[in-house]
């Protein structure tokens, strides 16, 4: 049995996961990223909010990211060389854990 979810339903499910603490814009960005990936790969994905929480992290700034990783990453472009980066706005972004 399958249920197709709308973008808003996916966002709501992500935001309901309090352990992840997604912002509204972060939930929208990761949802749109996954929907585009699903279309590009031509596969149907199953929503697993725990897996998404474990695989991706939202950062409000480069400085917040640097406190988790290191200051060797001076720019978001440096991070993009290492992993997937989903930009949310001028300062916040989501990374795929590495």
C-alpha positions as a printed NumPy array, in Angstrom:
array([[  0.   ,   0.   ,   0.   ],
       [  1.341,   3.409,  -1.004],
       [  0.371,   6.958,  -0.231],
       [  1.566,   9.882,  -2.337],
       [  2.415,  12.931,  -0.246],
       [  2.279,  16.577,  -1.205],
       [  5.204,  18.913,  -0.616],
       [  3.4  ,  20.393,   2.393],
       [  2.723,  16.959,   3.896],
       [  6.407,  16.062,   3.617],
       [  7.395,  19.375,   5.177],
       [  4.912,  18.839,   8.011],
       [  6.308,  15.363,   8.681],
       [  9.865,  16.712,   8.773],
       [  8.939,  19.59 ,  11.073],
       [  7.054,  17.201,  13.383],
       [ 10.366,  15.411,  14.03 ],
       [ 11.462,  17.543,  16.992],
       [ 14.835,  15.786,  17.167],
       [ 15.741,  17.321,  13.802],
       [ 14.471,  20.835,  14.562],
       [ 14.027,  21.847,  10.892],
       [ 13.126,  25.464,  10.221],
       [ 10.19 ,  26.088,   7.882],
       [ 12.572,  27.168,   5.085],
       [ 14.921,  24.282,   5.829],
       [ 12.086,  21.753,   5.622],
       [ 10.998,  23.285,   2.31 ],
       [ 14.566,  23.215,   0.921],
       [ 15.23 ,  19.566,   1.835],
       [ 11.783,  18.54 ,   0.57 ],
       [ 12.309,  20.264,  -2.782],
       [ 15.807,  18.775,  -3.034],
       [ 14.472,  15.241,  -2.444],
       [ 11.542,  15.736,  -4.831],
       [ 13.949,  16.925,  -7.558],
       [ 16.273,  14.006,  -6.858],
       [ 13.328,  11.623,  -7.136],
       [ 12.454,  13.08 , -10.564],
       [ 16.064,  13.097, -11.799],
       [ 16.619,   9.47 , -10.785],
       [ 13.134,   8.45 , -11.902],
       [ 12.508,   6.503,  -8.687],
       [  9.836,   6.719,  -6.028],
       [ 11.259,   7.41 ,  -2.598],
       [  9.823,   6.376,   0.703],
       [  9.635,   9.115,   3.337],
       [ 11.84 ,   8.222,   6.302],
       [ 12.177,  11.277,   8.538],
       [ 14.678,   9.547,  10.835],
       [ 16.981,   8.698,   7.913],
       [ 16.72 ,  12.264,   6.617],
       [ 17.526,  13.608,  10.1  ],
       [ 20.579,  11.323,  10.278],
       [ 21.773,  12.11 ,   6.746],
       [ 21.246,  15.888,   6.656],
       [ 21.818,  18.8  ,   9.049],
       [ 20.632,  22.395,   8.806],
       [ 22.992,  25.225,   9.733],
       [ 22.055,  28.867,  10.253],
       [ 25.54 ,  30.064,   9.365],
       [ 29.002,  29.048,   8.268],
       [ 30.229,  29.699,  11.816],
       [ 27.708,  27.207,  13.219],
       [ 28.911,  24.618,  10.689],
       [ 32.541,  25.324,  11.569],
       [ 31.845,  24.659,  15.25 ],
       [ 30.717,  21.126,  14.305],
       [ 33.395,  20.393,  11.694],
       [ 36.341,  22.784,  11.602],
       [ 37.454,  26.136,  10.385],
       [ 39.331,  24.535,   7.484],
       [ 36.073,  25.09 ,   5.56 ],
       [ 36.298,  28.837,   5.002],
       [ 33.381,  29.144,   2.567],
       [ 30.239,  27.253,   1.606],
       [ 31.992,  26.497,  -1.684],
       [ 34.682,  24.65 ,   0.307],
       [ 31.95 ,  22.508,   1.864],
       [ 30.41 ,  21.857,  -1.572],
       [ 33.699,  20.257,  -2.612],
       [ 33.242,  17.686,   0.177],
       [ 29.482,  17.003,   0.243],
       [ 26.026,  17.993,  -0.945],
       [ 24.997,  21.486,   0.145],
       [ 21.407,  22.693,  -0.112],
       [ 21.301,  26.454,   0.175],
       [ 18.339,  27.932,   2.   ],
       [ 19.157,  31.643,   1.837],
       [ 22.234,  33.899,   1.979],
       [ 23.556,  32.453,   5.225],
       [ 21.72 ,  29.209,   6.107],
       [ 22.138,  25.866,   4.393],
       [ 21.755,  22.112,   4.786],
       [ 24.565,  19.611,   4.329],
       [ 24.627,  15.903,   3.788],
       [ 26.626,  14.498,   6.701],
       [ 30.184,  13.396,   5.974]])
